[in-house]
């Protein structure tokens, strides 16, 4: 017997750390979350695999299904071509977010899931309003569930859970441009 898709929601997960609390909150709100790991922006296959392993631990902890999109960094690089020198949270980031959320909306449609959301909004470095606007613009037939996971100490809760689970904790958003920015910001040149 196939489970109804009425209460399902596809959550794009950028990493295990960021998705921990959002998954539990979605369950509290009455949803059945399905996690979609779609992150072509990650600078290396090794980084992709580390974050995926952490995501698997989080999904097992929450007893939720995980769908993994094949890693294709060239697709990301092609999308952001010409935007490499953009500042963090600039146009390059908008393109990156749009690319991943378009895939999330398309995957939700393919699976017959009406709603989708993203764990990206839990980061204090990301704008909930900006990400929600991008998602609503590209949603198509699917509905973007604009849930600000930062509220009610969401970022603190998700970090606490990731520490309890002992999962990999990265210190940059994911792309090589964010990594260079972080190194420069911390005085490592580049």
Backbone as CSV, one residue per row, in Angstrom:
resi,resn,N_x,N_y,N_z,CA_x,CA_y,CA_z,C_x,C_y,C_z
1,UNK,0.851,-1.190,0.000,0.000,0.000,0.000,0.890,1.245,0.000
2,UNK,0.653,2.154,-0.923,1.476,3.354,-1.044,1.019,4.429,-0.055
3,UNK,1.978,5.077,0.553,1.685,6.118,1.527,1.222,7.388,0.821
4,UNK,0.258,8.066,1.395,-0.257,9.312,0.828,0.831,10.387,0.821
5,UNK,0.786,11.223,-0.204,1.764,12.309,-0.279,1.213,13.606,0.317
6,UNK,-0.006,13.574,0.844,-0.647,14.791,1.358,0.174,15.508,2.421
7,UNK,0.755,14.774,3.362,1.492,15.430,4.441,3.004,15.371,4.230
8,UNK,3.445,14.882,3.075,4.881,14.825,2.803,5.408,16.193,2.393
9,UNK,6.656,16.420,2.724,7.342,17.638,2.302,8.781,17.242,1.949
10,UNK,9.262,17.750,0.847,10.639,17.488,0.434,11.498,18.622,0.979
11,UNK,12.486,18.262,1.778,13.371,19.278,2.334,14.744,19.151,1.700
12,UNK,15.148,20.222,1.017,16.500,20.278,0.480,17.431,20.436,1.672
13,UNK,18.431,19.556,1.745,19.382,19.606,2.851,20.756,19.954,2.316
14,UNK,21.322,21.028,2.837,22.658,21.439,2.425,23.727,20.647,3.169
15,UNK,23.391,20.156,4.363,24.331,19.362,5.153,23.599,18.787,6.359
16,UNK,24.244,17.826,7.015,23.645,17.209,8.183,23.428,18.185,9.329
17,UNK,24.385,19.058,9.533,24.269,20.032,10.630,23.000,20.860,10.482
18,UNK,22.840,21.444,9.309,21.728,22.377,9.095,20.358,21.706,9.041
19,UNK,20.300,20.411,8.724,18.992,19.768,8.571,18.464,19.114,9.845
20,UNK,19.300,18.952,10.849,18.889,18.240,12.062,17.630,18.788,12.706
21,UNK,17.646,20.052,13.086,16.475,20.656,13.715,15.314,20.841,12.735
22,UNK,15.538,21.301,11.499,14.413,21.447,10.578,13.602,20.161,10.387
23,UNK,14.272,19.019,10.329,13.544,17.758,10.177,12.624,17.536,11.376
24,UNK,13.150,17.746,12.593,12.309,17.534,13.781,11.167,18.541,13.843
25,UNK,11.422,19.789,13.459,10.355,20.785,13.466,9.274,20.430,12.438
26,UNK,9.679,19.998,11.259,8.689,19.600,10.247,7.805,18.471,10.765
27,UNK,8.402,17.531,11.476,7.611,16.445,12.067,6.623,16.997,13.096
28,UNK,7.096,17.932,13.931,6.219,18.558,14.938,5.048,19.277,14.274
29,UNK,5.299,19.834,13.075,4.256,20.561,12.344,3.315,19.619,11.587
30,UNK,3.534,18.318,11.709,2.640,17.348,11.097,3.049,16.850,9.721
31,UNK,4.241,17.204,9.291,4.732,16.752,7.990,5.484,15.427,8.118
32,UNK,5.586,14.747,6.990,6.471,13.596,6.850,7.598,14.057,5.936
33,UNK,8.729,14.457,6.512,9.821,14.975,5.684,10.528,13.878,4.886
34,UNK,10.880,14.223,3.663,11.744,13.416,2.821,12.933,14.314,2.513
35,UNK,14.132,13.861,2.813,15.322,14.693,2.674,15.921,14.517,1.276
36,UNK,16.254,15.649,0.676,16.850,15.668,-0.664,18.216,16.322,-0.580
37,UNK,19.265,15.519,-0.728,20.640,16.005,-0.662,21.084,16.324,-2.083
38,UNK,21.086,17.604,-2.413,21.395,18.086,-3.768,22.355,19.259,-3.631
39,UNK,23.645,18.996,-3.860,24.650,20.004,-3.546,25.834,19.975,-4.507
40,UNK,25.571,20.335,-5.757,26.634,20.409,-6.764,27.625,21.529,-6.480
41,UNK,27.264,22.424,-5.592,28.130,23.553,-5.268,29.365,23.144,-4.464
42,UNK,29.333,21.988,-3.835,30.450,21.582,-2.977,31.723,21.432,-3.801
43,UNK,32.796,22.000,-3.293,34.016,22.174,-4.091,34.740,20.895,-4.467
44,UNK,34.565,19.819,-3.720,35.219,18.561,-4.070,34.270,17.388,-3.813
45,UNK,34.540,16.289,-4.474,33.776,15.058,-4.250,33.982,14.589,-2.813
46,UNK,35.191,14.780,-2.280,35.477,14.405,-0.898,34.581,15.172,0.076
47,UNK,34.427,16.491,-0.144,33.552,17.298,0.717,32.105,16.837,0.587
48,UNK,31.682,16.536,-0.637,30.335,16.026,-0.892,30.110,14.747,-0.076
49,UNK,31.057,13.834,-0.124,30.923,12.557,0.577,30.904,12.735,2.096
50,UNK,31.736,13.623,2.628,31.744,13.888,4.074,30.386,14.412,4.538
51,UNK,29.859,15.369,3.780,28.568,15.950,4.159,27.432,14.940,3.968
52,UNK,27.545,14.124,2.945,26.534,13.090,2.716,26.527,12.076,3.859
53,UNK,27.688,11.658,4.317,27.753,10.708,5.435,27.099,11.304,6.678
54,UNK,27.360,12.586,6.940,26.721,13.264,8.074,25.209,13.311,7.883
55,UNK,24.781,13.552,6.647,23.352,13.615,6.348,22.689,12.258,6.581
56,UNK,23.373,11.202,6.224,22.831,9.852,6.442,22.613,9.587,7.931
57,UNK,23.556,10.011,8.765,23.422,9.834,10.211,22.192,10.579,10.718
58,UNK,22.023,11.818,10.276,20.869,12.627,10.700,19.565,11.973,10.250
59,UNK,19.527,11.480,9.023,18.310,10.841,8.518,17.990,9.557,9.278
60,UNK,19.023,8.781,9.615,18.788,7.568,10.412,18.270,7.945,11.804
61,UNK,18.849,8.994,12.393,18.419,9.456,13.715,16.928,9.815,13.710
62,UNK,16.491,10.485,12.642,15.096,10.946,12.543,14.166,9.924,11.876
63,UNK,14.717,8.829,11.377,13.935,7.828,10.660,13.190,8.442,9.481
64,UNK,13.929,9.141,8.626,13.337,9.726,7.419,14.088,9.239,6.186
65,UNK,13.406,9.253,5.070,14.006,8.839,3.804,14.953,9.911,3.279
66,UNK,15.994,9.448,2.591,16.993,10.326,2.000,17.114,10.019,0.513
67,UNK,17.041,11.062,-0.289,17.266,10.964,-1.730,18.528,11.759,-2.032
68,UNK,19.457,11.142,-2.750,20.734,11.791,-3.038,20.823,12.082,-4.534
69,UNK,21.044,13.349,-4.854,21.274,13.758,-6.240,22.749,13.550,-6.555
70,UNK,23.017,12.979,-7.695,24.398,12.713,-8.100,25.205,14.016,-8.130
71,UNK,26.434,13.934,-7.662,27.333,15.090,-7.612,27.807,15.453,-9.023
72,UNK,27.649,16.743,-9.370,28.070,17.236,-10.681,28.535,18.683,-10.517
73,UNK,29.755,18.849,-10.052,30.278,20.190,-9.761,30.405,21.045,-11.021
74,UNK,30.647,20.417,-12.152,30.761,21.168,-13.414,29.467,21.918,-13.730
75,UNK,28.342,21.323,-13.385,27.041,21.967,-13.597,26.956,23.275,-12.789
76,UNK,27.414,23.215,-11.550,27.443,24.404,-10.701,28.383,25.459,-11.279
77,UNK,29.608,25.045,-11.631,30.592,25.999,-12.163,30.081,26.681,-13.433
78,UNK,29.383,25.938,-14.255,28.807,26.497,-15.475,27.744,27.547,-15.139
79,UNK,26.933,27.269,-14.135,25.859,28.188,-13.735,26.396,29.501,-13.172
80,UNK,27.537,29.443,-12.468,28.066,30.655,-11.825,29.213,31.295,-12.620
81,UNK,29.440,30.813,-13.830,30.512,31.361,-14.667,30.332,32.875,-14.813
82,UNK,31.404,33.602,-14.575,31.363,35.059,-14.637,31.046,35.707,-13.295
83,UNK,30.643,34.904,-12.311,30.279,35.434,-10.993,31.280,35.012,-9.910
84,UNK,32.403,34.466,-10.334,33.381,33.920,-9.388,33.887,34.946,-8.380
85,UNK,33.984,36.205,-8.772,34.528,37.244,-7.875,33.439,37.977,-7.081
86,UNK,32.207,37.538,-7.222,31.109,38.135,-6.453,31.356,37.938,-4.954
87,UNK,30.930,38.884,-4.141,31.096,38.713,-2.687,30.154,37.628,-2.163
88,UNK,30.474,37.120,-0.996,29.577,36.166,-0.354,28.205,36.815,-0.171
89,UNK,27.163,36.024,-0.345,25.763,36.451,-0.264,25.366,37.353,-1.437
90,UNK,26.175,37.350,-2.501,25.893,38.148,-3.692,25.197,37.333,-4.776
91,UNK,25.367,37.763,-6.025,24.682,37.138,-7.156,25.062,35.676,-7.351
92,UNK,26.318,35.327,-7.119,26.741,33.932,-7.268,25.946,33.042,-6.320
93,UNK,25.794,33.481,-5.099,25.046,32.710,-4.109,23.577,32.583,-4.511
94,UNK,23.009,33.655,-5.055,21.618,33.604,-5.522,21.454,32.546,-6.609
95,UNK,22.403,32.495,-7.543,22.352,31.504,-8.628,22.482,30.099,-8.044
96,UNK,23.383,29.927,-7.103,23.600,28.629,-6.462,22.319,28.154,-5.762
97,UNK,21.716,29.021,-4.996,20.483,28.685,-4.271,19.370,28.368,-5.266
98,UNK,19.240,29.200,-6.275,18.209,28.989,-7.294,18.386,27.644,-7.991
99,UNK,19.614,27.314,-8.343,19.889,26.054,-9.036,19.466,24.857,-8.181
100,UNK,19.832,24.866,-6.920,19.500,23.737,-6.049,18.007,23.657,-5.747
101,UNK,17.371,24.824,-5.589,15.933,24.794,-5.286,15.085,24.470,-6.514
102,UNK,15.562,24.805,-7.717,14.870,24.362,-8.942,14.863,22.841,-9.001
103,UNK,15.994,22.242,-8.705,16.087,20.778,-8.695,15.184,20.192,-7.608
104,UNK,15.100,20.863,-6.473,14.255,20.383,-5.378,12.787,20.435,-5.776
105,UNK,12.368,21.537,-6.374,10.980,21.666,-6.840,10.663,20.596,-7.883
106,UNK,11.579,20.381,-8.820,11.380,19.367,-9.863,11.316,17.965,-9.254
107,UNK,12.158,17.686,-8.264,12.151,16.375,-7.609,10.846,16.174,-6.844
108,UNK,10.364,17.226,-6.180,9.085,17.134,-5.464,7.967,16.788,-6.453
109,UNK,7.963,17.460,-7.585,6.938,17.185,-8.600,7.040,15.741,-9.080
110,UNK,8.254,15.302,-9.378,8.492,13.927,-9.837,7.967,12.908,-8.825
111,UNK,8.121,13.200,-7.540,7.703,12.288,-6.475,6.239,12.453,-6.089
112,UNK,5.572,13.444,-6.663,4.179,13.702,-6.306,4.021,14.389,-4.963
113,UNK,5.076,15.077,-4.519,5.045,15.817,-3.250,4.760,17.281,-3.569
114,UNK,3.732,17.837,-2.945,3.274,19.183,-3.291,4.116,20.310,-2.702
115,UNK,4.758,20.055,-1.557,5.497,21.121,-0.874,6.978,20.781,-0.767
116,UNK,7.788,21.855,-0.759,9.220,21.692,-0.510,9.716,22.863,0.321
117,UNK,10.861,22.662,0.943,11.499,23.700,1.745,13.001,23.443,1.712
118,UNK,13.767,24.217,2.477,15.220,24.046,2.487,15.798,24.324,3.864
119,UNK,16.832,23.579,4.195,17.545,23.799,5.457,18.490,24.996,5.370
120,UNK,18.708,25.512,4.165,19.606,26.665,3.996,19.227,27.838,4.891
121,UNK,17.933,28.010,5.140,17.468,29.187,5.880,17.823,29.153,7.358
122,UNK,18.343,28.029,7.859,18.696,27.978,9.284,19.992,28.730,9.581
123,UNK,20.818,28.915,8.573,22.102,29.576,8.783,21.935,31.056,9.120
124,UNK,22.654,31.538,10.139,22.600,32.973,10.447,23.274,33.805,9.355
125,UNK,23.983,33.142,8.431,24.655,33.834,7.332,23.784,33.928,6.086
126,UNK,22.583,33.366,6.146,21.686,33.368,4.991,20.421,34.161,5.311
127,UNK,19.893,34.823,4.296,18.681,35.624,4.456,17.435,34.776,4.167
128,UNK,16.613,34.606,5.183,15.352,33.878,5.027,14.487,34.522,3.943
129,UNK,14.409,35.835,3.969,13.570,36.554,3.000,14.069,36.348,1.572
130,UNK,15.370,36.444,1.383,15.945,36.292,0.044,15.750,34.869,-0.485
131,UNK,16.042,33.883,0.341,15.896,32.490,-0.077,14.426,32.170,-0.358
132,UNK,13.529,32.659,0.481,12.099,32.432,0.263,11.631,33.064,-1.047
133,UNK,12.109,34.256,-1.345,11.727,34.931,-2.595,12.226,34.139,-3.811
134,UNK,13.458,33.665,-3.755,14.010,32.854,-4.845,13.178,31.585,-5.017
135,UNK,12.891,30.913,-3.910,12.143,29.655,-3.963,10.734,29.853,-4.516
136,UNK,10.066,30.894,-4.078,8.697,31.137,-4.557,8.682,31.456,-6.045
137,UNK,9.725,32.129,-6.507,9.822,32.489,-7.919,10.005,31.261,-8.813
138,UNK,10.703,30.268,-8.328,11.009,29.094,-9.157,10.116,27.892,-8.834
139,UNK,9.213,28.009,-7.888,8.444,26.867,-7.383,7.610,26.149,-8.441
140,UNK,7.132,26.866,-9.433,6.289,26.222,-10.437,4.995,25.738,-9.814
141,UNK,4.652,24.483,-10.068,3.407,23.911,-9.543,3.525,23.517,-8.079
142,UNK,4.742,23.442,-7.593,4.959,23.043,-6.206,4.826,24.280,-5.306
143,UNK,4.600,24.028,-4.042,4.478,25.123,-3.074,5.711,25.148,-2.191
144,UNK,6.338,26.319,-2.087,7.462,26.458,-1.170,6.926,26.766,0.213
145,UNK,7.276,25.934,1.185,6.883,26.153,2.577,7.947,27.040,3.211
146,UNK,7.621,28.309,3.360,8.563,29.290,3.901,8.561,29.219,5.425
147,UNK,9.418,28.360,5.944,9.521,28.169,7.395,10.904,28.660,7.816
148,UNK,10.920,29.642,8.696,12.189,30.192,9.164,12.706,29.331,10.311
149,UNK,13.567,28.383,9.981,14.081,27.438,10.963,14.995,28.084,12.000
150,UNK,15.406,29.339,11.776,16.253,30.052,12.757,15.461,30.419,14.018
151,UNK,14.152,30.590,13.867,13.329,31.030,14.998,13.351,30.013,16.123
152,UNK,13.066,30.473,17.302,13.026,29.644,18.509,14.338,28.886,18.709
153,UNK,15.461,29.604,18.509,16.796,29.036,18.720,17.098,27.843,17.822
154,UNK,16.554,27.850,16.614,16.748,26.749,15.679,18.203,26.456,15.373
155,UNK,18.987,27.506,15.167,20.404,27.301,14.843,21.137,26.664,16.029
156,UNK,20.827,27.114,17.228,21.423,26.545,18.441,21.022,25.074,18.594
157,UNK,19.744,24.782,18.355,19.241,23.406,18.488,19.878,22.481,17.458
158,UNK,20.019,22.951,16.233,20.588,22.088,15.192,22.065,21.824,15.455
159,UNK,22.777,22.810,15.977,24.191,22.622,16.326,24.344,21.658,17.501
160,UNK,23.461,21.766,18.467,23.498,20.875,19.634,23.291,19.427,19.181
161,UNK,22.316,19.203,18.307,22.052,17.853,17.822,23.243,17.301,17.036
162,UNK,23.840,18.149,16.190,24.979,17.674,15.394,26.155,17.288,16.290
163,UNK,26.348,18.017,17.385,27.413,17.665,18.337,27.092,16.354,19.038
164,UNK,25.822,16.177,19.429,25.404,14.933,20.082,25.615,13.729,19.165
165,UNK,25.347,13.910,17.875,25.487,12.826,16.907,26.932,12.630,16.461
166,UNK,27.798,13.596,16.766,29.211,13.502,16.413,29.465,13.515,14.913
167,UNK,28.671,14.288,14.188,28.805,14.311,12.730,29.818,15.360,12.270
168,UNK,30.244,15.204,11.036,31.189,16.136,10.413,30.630,17.549,10.437
169,UNK,31.470,18.488,10.847,31.068,19.892,10.953,32.006,20.737,10.099
170,UNK,31.493,21.200,8.982,32.284,22.029,8.082,32.268,23.482,8.553
171,UNK,33.201,24.287,8.035,33.272,25.693,8.464,33.082,26.671,7.310
172,UNK,32.573,26.197,6.176,32.292,27.083,5.047,31.076,26.561,4.295
173,UNK,30.458,27.426,3.529,29.214,27.111,2.836,29.374,25.914,1.900
174,UNK,30.459,25.874,1.147,30.647,24.700,0.309,31.444,24.887,-0.956
175,UNK,31.301,26.018,-1.618,32.011,26.195,-2.887,33.433,26.707,-2.651
176,UNK,34.251,26.563,-3.663,35.643,27.003,-3.551,35.742,28.519,-3.366
177,UNK,34.754,29.253,-3.823,34.773,30.716,-3.694,34.496,31.116,-2.245
178,UNK,33.579,30.403,-1.587,33.303,30.649,-0.168,34.523,30.281,0.677
179,UNK,35.194,29.193,0.294,36.380,28.761,1.035,37.488,29.813,0.922
180,UNK,37.709,30.342,-0.291,38.719,31.389,-0.485,38.378,32.627,0.333
181,UNK,37.089,32.983,0.357,36.639,34.146,1.126,36.935,33.934,2.615
182,UNK,36.654,32.735,3.114,36.886,32.419,4.520,38.371,32.490,4.854
183,UNK,39.198,31.915,3.987,40.642,31.946,4.218,41.175,33.378,4.214
184,UNK,40.686,34.180,3.276,41.118,35.585,3.187,40.672,36.352,4.426
185,UNK,39.427,36.106,4.850,38.858,36.773,6.021,39.658,36.436,7.290
186,UNK,40.197,35.220,7.327,40.975,34.776,8.499,42.475,35.020,8.349
187,UNK,42.843,35.820,7.342,44.227,36.236,7.203,45.155,35.237,6.535
188,UNK,44.606,34.352,5.691,45.444,33.360,5.034,45.756,33.721,3.587
189,UNK,45.582,34.971,3.217,45.911,35.416,1.852,44.991,34.852,0.807
190,UNK,45.501,34.385,-0.281,44.811,33.786,-1.423,44.751,34.743,-2.562
